[in-house]
Amino acid sequence: MPEPTDASSPPEAPDPADRSHLHPETKAIRAGRADNDTALAPILWATTTFVTPTIDEGRRMATMAGANRFYSRYGNPTVQGFEDAIAELEGAESARAFASGMGAISAVVLGLCSKGDHIVAQRQLYAGTQLLLQTACPRFGIDVTFVDATVPGSFAEAIRPGKTTLVFAETPANPRLDLADLDEIGAIVGPITVVDSTFATPLVQRPLDHGVDLVVHSATKAIAGHNDATLGVVAGSEELVQWLWSFAVLQGANASPFDAMNGLRGLRTLGVRLRHQSESAQRLAEVLERHPAVTRVSYPGLESHPQRELAKRQMTLPGGLLTFDLAGGLEAGRTFVESTRVAQLATSLGGPETLVTHPASTTHVNLTPDELVANGIEPGTIRVSMGLEHVEDLVADFTQALAGILP
């Protein structure tokens, strides 16, 4: 017979703060509200500094990591709300927000590496990251080896025991959407492993779940999602983020409370935006794949993507970015991006407007011809960031623009 229950001891109520059982879309709406009181919208703490009650309290805040009511270069309640939300979504112990994605990446690289250290990074990277690694790092005596992320074992094979401090990956990569195997990176022992997950966001993949040490985002893009906030963020263990916090206070690339507020607002709709953008990207990719002016389409949702199985294994959605190549090279690319009427020519991504970009002349313009080839960027390569328009309007727009470059 079942054990009798004690009527005087009702079952313990669930902890309302425990959201571990919730889906990511729900966490994105509930997270980052510790300082909201009863307000539904994020509270903007538009102040650079705070009154310090005593000398001892001032000393404590000046020397502790994450003080959010001392001076806004150290921390700010609005910024902390954004950091807390990203940490929760990534399954991290802590996070630190920055004034841009490159602010976050430079803090990771320069905050963790010193003269004589070695970095292993993939060849397929956002050009800003690549230029930081191949121009700034050598000036500080930091050696960098670039590998092909699509080749299994390439990261591990390039590690120099006792010298390699950092392994840096970006997946999906800008702009070709090449993928790095998160399980493979997470299994690396010794160096600190970092993944730039900007194209995916925490709702598509969580690198820390695969054993990666730190995850980086340009939250300017899909996380904020409205082209009105410039933000970067790093998430990981408390120990690593505290180390980066100390460097970040000296670096000074702290996030603005205004941008953090917009980042929190963007998080609330990230789930529905990503779903719509992924569905639109899939439809457009299939149309482009059949078009005679297009020689190749790169999209993780297509069966033709060379890493389709890896995408299905580590991504919950194929995402809102796609890339394609035009047979006519530079002039075809120029004609296309200057002929779209619904999609607009701009360099960012993840917002409500569909954007077309010509990487060779914008995002990756500072790379040499050989470096462009190594990154898979051709004169006729076009990157598309899907927005929230009706997909059939976009299909019609792309079709009319492509008609102008057919022989």
C-alpha positions as CSV (number, residue, x, y, z in Angstrom):
1,M,0.0,0.0,0.0
2,P,1.2,3.6,-0.6
3,E,2.7,5.5,2.3
4,P,0.2,7.8,4.0
5,T,0.7,11.5,3.4
6,D,1.0,14.1,6.1
7,A,-1.9,16.5,5.4
8,S,-0.2,19.1,7.6
9,S,2.8,19.3,5.2
10,P,1.6,20.4,1.8
11,P,4.0,19.8,-1.2
12,E,6.7,22.3,-1.5
13,A,5.8,25.0,-4.0
14,P,8.2,25.3,-7.0
15,D,10.8,28.1,-6.8
16,P,9.4,30.9,-9.1
17,A,13.0,31.9,-9.8
18,D,13.9,28.5,-11.2
19,R,13.5,28.6,-15.0
20,S,15.7,25.7,-15.8
21,H,12.7,23.7,-17.1
22,L,11.5,26.4,-19.4
23,H,12.0,26.5,-23.2
24,P,14.6,29.1,-24.5
25,E,11.9,31.3,-26.0
26,T,10.2,31.6,-22.6
27,K,13.5,32.3,-20.8
28,A,14.2,35.1,-23.3
29,I,11.0,36.8,-22.2
30,R,11.5,36.2,-18.4
31,A,15.2,36.7,-18.0
32,G,17.0,39.9,-16.9
33,R,14.3,41.4,-14.7
34,A,16.0,41.5,-11.3
35,D,15.9,45.3,-11.1
36,N,12.5,45.8,-12.8
37,D,10.3,45.8,-9.7
38,T,6.8,45.7,-11.2
39,A,7.7,47.2,-14.6
40,L,7.3,45.0,-17.6
41,A,9.7,47.0,-19.8
42,P,13.4,47.2,-19.0
43,I,14.3,50.1,-16.6
44,L,16.8,52.5,-18.0
45,W,19.4,53.6,-15.4
46,A,20.7,56.6,-17.4
47,T,23.5,57.5,-15.1
48,T,27.3,57.4,-15.3
49,T,27.8,57.4,-11.5
50,F,26.2,56.6,-8.2
51,V,26.3,58.1,-4.7
52,T,28.6,56.1,-2.4
53,P,27.3,55.9,1.2
54,T,30.7,55.3,2.9
55,I,34.4,55.1,2.2
56,D,34.4,51.4,3.0
57,E,31.5,50.7,0.6
58,G,33.3,52.7,-2.1
59,R,36.5,50.6,-1.6
60,R,34.4,47.4,-1.7
61,M,32.7,48.3,-5.0
62,A,35.9,49.7,-6.6
63,T,37.7,46.4,-6.1
64,M,34.9,43.8,-6.7
65,A,33.9,42.3,-10.0
66,G,30.4,43.4,-11.3
67,A,29.7,46.3,-9.1
68,N,26.6,47.8,-10.7
69,R,26.0,50.9,-8.6
70,F,29.4,52.5,-8.5
71,Y,30.4,53.9,-11.9
72,S,28.9,52.8,-15.2
73,R,32.3,51.7,-16.7
74,Y,32.3,49.1,-13.9
75,G,28.7,48.1,-14.2
76,N,25.1,49.4,-14.4
77,P,21.8,47.9,-13.4
78,T,20.3,48.1,-16.9
79,V,23.5,46.5,-18.4
80,Q,23.5,43.9,-15.6
81,G,20.0,42.9,-16.6
82,F,21.1,42.3,-20.2
83,E,24.2,40.4,-19.0
84,D,22.0,38.2,-16.7
85,A,19.6,37.4,-19.5
86,I,22.4,36.3,-21.9
87,A,24.0,34.2,-19.1
88,E,20.7,32.5,-18.5
89,L,20.0,31.8,-22.1
90,E,23.5,30.5,-22.7
91,G,23.5,28.3,-19.6
92,A,26.5,30.3,-18.3
93,E,27.4,31.4,-14.7
94,S,28.1,34.9,-15.8
95,A,28.3,37.4,-18.7
96,R,29.9,40.8,-19.4
97,A,28.5,43.2,-22.0
98,F,30.6,45.5,-24.2
99,A,30.1,48.5,-26.5
100,S,30.3,46.3,-29.6
101,G,31.0,42.8,-30.8
102,M,34.6,43.7,-31.6
103,G,34.9,45.2,-28.1
104,A,33.9,41.8,-26.7
105,I,36.3,39.9,-29.0
106,S,39.2,42.2,-28.4
107,A,38.7,41.9,-24.7
108,V,38.8,38.1,-24.9
109,V,41.9,38.0,-27.1
110,L,43.9,40.8,-25.3
111,G,42.5,40.0,-21.9
112,L,43.5,36.4,-22.0
113,C,46.6,36.3,-24.1
114,S,50.1,37.8,-23.4
115,K,53.4,38.2,-25.2
116,G,54.7,34.7,-26.3
117,D,51.2,33.1,-26.3
118,H,49.8,31.3,-29.3
119,I,46.2,31.3,-30.7
120,V,44.6,28.8,-33.0
121,A,41.8,30.4,-35.0
122,Q,39.8,29.4,-38.0
123,R,40.3,30.9,-41.4
124,Q,36.6,31.5,-42.0
125,L,36.0,34.6,-39.9
126,Y,34.4,38.0,-39.8
127,A,37.0,40.3,-41.3
128,G,37.2,42.5,-38.2
129,T,38.2,39.5,-36.1
130,Q,40.7,38.2,-38.7
131,L,42.4,41.6,-38.9
132,L,42.6,41.8,-35.1
133,L,44.3,38.4,-35.0
134,Q,46.7,38.9,-37.9
135,T,47.6,42.6,-37.5
136,A,47.2,43.6,-33.8
137,C,48.2,40.3,-32.2
138,P,51.7,40.2,-33.8
139,R,52.4,43.7,-32.5
140,F,51.9,42.4,-28.9
141,G,54.0,39.3,-29.6
142,I,51.0,36.9,-29.8
143,D,51.4,34.3,-32.6
144,V,48.3,33.1,-34.5
145,T,47.7,30.0,-36.6
146,F,44.7,29.9,-38.9
147,V,43.1,26.6,-39.8
148,D,40.2,25.4,-41.9
149,A,37.3,24.9,-39.5
150,T,35.5,22.5,-41.9
151,V,38.4,19.9,-41.7
152,P,37.9,17.5,-38.8
153,G,40.7,17.8,-36.2
154,S,42.2,20.9,-37.6
155,F,42.0,22.9,-34.4
156,A,43.5,20.2,-32.2
157,E,46.3,19.5,-34.7
158,A,47.4,23.1,-34.6
159,I,47.7,23.4,-30.8
160,R,51.3,23.8,-29.4
161,P,51.4,22.3,-26.0
162,G,52.4,24.8,-23.4
163,K,52.1,27.7,-25.8
164,T,48.5,27.7,-27.2
165,T,46.4,29.9,-24.8
166,L,43.3,30.4,-26.9
167,V,41.3,28.5,-29.5
168,F,38.9,30.8,-31.4
169,A,36.0,29.6,-33.6
170,E,33.1,31.3,-35.4
171,T,30.1,29.1,-36.3
172,P,28.2,29.6,-38.5
173,A,31.0,31.7,-40.1
174,N,30.6,35.0,-41.9
175,P,29.8,35.1,-44.7
176,R,29.8,31.5,-46.2
177,L,28.0,29.9,-43.2
178,D,30.7,27.3,-42.8
179,L,30.3,25.3,-39.5
180,A,32.8,24.4,-36.8
181,D,32.1,21.2,-34.9
182,L,31.2,22.4,-31.3
183,D,31.8,19.0,-29.8
184,E,35.2,18.8,-31.3
185,I,36.1,22.3,-30.0
186,G,34.7,21.6,-26.6
187,A,36.8,18.4,-26.3
188,I,40.1,20.4,-26.6
189,V,42.0,20.3,-23.3
190,G,44.4,23.0,-22.2
191,P,43.7,26.2,-24.1
192,I,40.7,28.3,-23.4
193,T,38.1,27.7,-26.1
194,V,35.9,30.5,-27.5
195,V,33.1,30.5,-30.0
196,D,31.6,33.5,-31.8
197,S,28.0,32.4,-32.0
198,T,26.6,35.7,-33.4
199,F,24.9,34.2,-36.5
200,A,23.2,31.5,-34.4
201,T,22.2,33.3,-31.1
202,P,21.5,31.3,-27.9
203,L,18.2,30.1,-29.3
204,V,19.8,28.2,-32.1
205,Q,22.9,26.7,-30.4
206,R,24.6,26.9,-27.0
207,P,28.4,26.3,-27.3
208,L,28.9,25.9,-23.5
209,D,26.7,22.8,-23.6
210,H,29.3,21.2,-25.8
211,G,32.2,22.0,-23.4
212,V,33.3,25.3,-24.9
213,D,34.6,27.8,-22.3
214,L,33.4,31.1,-23.6
215,V,30.7,32.2,-26.1
216,V,30.8,35.6,-27.8
217,H,28.1,37.6,-29.6
218,S,27.9,40.8,-31.5
219,A,24.5,41.4,-29.9
220,T,24.1,44.4,-32.3
221,K,22.8,41.8,-34.7
222,A,20.0,39.3,-34.1
223,I,19.9,39.5,-30.3
224,A,19.0,43.2,-30.2
225,G,17.4,42.7,-33.6
226,H,16.2,46.2,-34.5
227,N,19.3,48.1,-35.8
228,D,19.2,50.5,-32.9
229,A,21.8,49.1,-30.4
230,T,25.5,48.5,-30.6
231,L,26.4,45.7,-28.2
232,G,28.8,42.8,-27.6
233,V,28.7,40.2,-24.9
234,V,30.8,37.3,-23.5
235,A,29.4,34.5,-21.4
236,G,31.0,31.7,-19.5
237,S,32.3,30.6,-16.1
238,E,32.3,33.1,-13.2
239,E,36.1,32.8,-13.0
240,L,36.8,33.6,-16.6
241,V,34.2,36.4,-16.8
242,Q,35.6,38.0,-13.7
243,W,39.1,37.9,-15.2
244,L,37.7,39.6,-18.4
245,W,35.7,42.1,-16.2
246,S,39.0,43.4,-14.7
247,F,40.5,43.9,-18.2
248,A,37.3,45.4,-19.5
249,V,37.3,48.1,-16.8
250,L,40.7,49.2,-18.1
251,Q,39.8,48.7,-21.7
252,G,36.7,50.9,-21.4
253,A,34.6,49.4,-24.1
254,N,31.6,49.2,-21.7
255,A,28.1,48.8,-22.9
256,S,25.8,51.8,-22.9
257,P,22.7,51.5,-20.7
258,F,20.6,52.7,-23.6
259,D,21.9,49.9,-25.8
260,A,21.5,47.3,-23.1
261,M,17.9,48.4,-22.7
262,N,17.3,47.9,-26.4
263,G,19.1,44.6,-26.3
264,L,16.8,43.4,-23.6
265,R,13.8,44.5,-25.6
266,G,15.1,42.7,-28.6
267,L,15.6,39.5,-26.6
268,R,11.8,39.4,-25.9
269,T,11.0,38.7,-29.6
270,L,14.1,36.8,-30.6
271,G,12.3,33.5,-30.8
272,V,9.5,34.5,-33.1
273,R,11.9,36.6,-35.3
274,L,14.3,33.7,-35.7
275,R,11.6,31.3,-36.6
276,H,10.1,33.6,-39.3
277,Q,13.6,34.5,-40.7
278,S,14.6,30.9,-40.9
279,E,11.4,29.9,-42.7
280,S,11.9,32.8,-45.2
281,A,15.6,32.0,-45.7
282,Q,14.8,28.4,-46.5
283,R,12.2,29.4,-49.1
284,L,14.5,32.0,-50.7
285,A,17.5,29.6,-50.7
286,E,15.4,27.0,-52.5
287,V,14.3,29.5,-55.1
288,L,17.9,30.8,-55.6
289,E,19.3,27.3,-55.9
290,R,17.1,26.8,-59.1
291,H,17.9,30.1,-60.7
292,P,20.2,30.1,-63.8
293,A,22.2,33.2,-62.7
294,V,23.2,31.6,-59.4
295,T,26.1,29.2,-59.3
296,R,26.0,28.3,-55.6
297,V,23.8,28.8,-52.5
298,S,25.2,28.3,-48.9
299,Y,22.5,27.7,-46.3
300,P,22.6,25.2,-43.5
301,G,18.9,24.3,-44.1
302,L,19.6,23.0,-47.7
303,E,20.5,19.4,-48.3
304,S,23.2,20.6,-50.6
305,H,25.1,22.3,-47.7
306,P,28.3,20.2,-47.3
307,Q,27.8,20.2,-43.5
308,R,24.1,19.6,-43.4
309,E,24.3,16.7,-40.9
310,L,26.4,18.8,-38.5
311,A,23.9,21.6,-38.8
312,K,21.1,19.3,-37.8
313,R,23.1,17.9,-34.9
314,Q,24.1,21.2,-33.2
315,M,21.6,23.8,-34.4
316,T,17.9,24.0,-33.6
317,L,17.2,26.2,-36.6
318,P,19.2,26.9,-39.8
319,G,19.0,30.6,-39.1
320,G,18.2,33.8,-41.0
321,L,21.4,34.2,-43.0
322,L,22.2,32.8,-46.5
323,T,24.9,33.4,-49.1
324,F,24.9,32.9,-52.8
325,D,27.3,33.4,-55.7
326,L,26.4,35.0,-59.1
327,A,28.0,33.7,-62.3
328,G,28.7,37.2,-63.6
329,G,31.2,38.1,-60.9
330,L,31.7,41.7,-59.6
331,E,29.4,43.4,-62.1
332,A,26.7,40.9,-61.6
333,G,27.0,41.5,-57.8
334,R,26.9,45.2,-58.3
335,T,23.8,45.1,-60.5
336,F,22.0,42.7,-58.2
337,V,22.5,44.6,-54.9
338,E,21.7,47.9,-56.6
339,S,18.5,46.5,-58.2
340,T,16.6,45.1,-55.2
341,R,13.7,47.2,-54.0
342,V,12.4,45.4,-50.9
343,A,15.7,44.2,-49.7
344,Q,18.2,47.0,-48.9
345,L,21.9,47.3,-49.4
346,A,23.5,47.5,-45.9
347,T,26.2,45.7,-44.0
348,S,24.5,44.5,-40.7
349,L,22.3,41.5,-40.1
350,G,19.5,40.2,-37.9
351,G,17.2,43.1,-38.0
352,P,13.5,43.4,-39.2
353,E,14.6,44.6,-42.7
354,T,16.0,42.2,-45.3
355,L,19.6,43.3,-46.1
356,V,21.9,42.4,-49.0
357,T,25.6,42.8,-48.7
358,H,28.5,42.4,-51.1
359,P,31.2,41.1,-48.8
360,A,34.2,41.7,-51.1
361,S,33.5,45.4,-51.1
362,T,32.2,46.0,-47.6
363,T,32.5,43.6,-44.6
364,H,35.7,41.9,-46.0
365,V,37.0,44.7,-48.1
366,N,40.3,44.9,-46.2
367,L,41.3,41.4,-47.0
368,T,43.8,40.6,-49.8
369,P,42.6,38.7,-52.9
370,D,44.2,35.5,-51.5
371,E,42.5,36.0,-48.2
372,L,39.2,36.5,-49.9
373,V,39.7,33.2,-51.8
374,A,40.7,31.4,-48.5
375,N,37.4,32.7,-46.9
376,G,35.4,31.5,-49.9
377,I,34.4,35.0,-51.0
378,E,34.1,35.6,-54.7
379,P,33.6,38.8,-56.6
380,G,29.9,37.8,-57.1
381,T,29.3,36.6,-53.5
382,I,26.1,38.1,-51.9
383,R,25.2,37.7,-48.3
384,V,21.5,38.0,-47.3
385,S,20.1,38.8,-43.9
386,M,16.4,37.8,-43.9
387,G,14.1,40.3,-42.3
388,L,10.4,40.1,-41.3
389,E,8.8,41.0,-44.7
390,H,6.5,38.5,-46.4
391,V,8.7,36.0,-48.1
392,E,6.8,36.1,-51.4
393,D,7.5,39.8,-51.7
394,L,11.2,39.0,-51.2
395,V,11.1,36.1,-53.8
396,A,9.6,38.5,-56.3
397,D,12.1,41.2,-55.5
398,F,15.1,38.9,-55.9
399,T,13.7,37.4,-59.1
400,Q,13.4,40.9,-60.7
401,A,16.8,41.9,-59.6
402,L,18.3,38.6,-60.9
403,A,16.6,39.2,-64.3
404,G,18.8,42.2,-64.8
405,I,22.0,40.1,-64.9
406,L,20.8,37.2,-67.1
407,P,22.6,37.1,-70.5
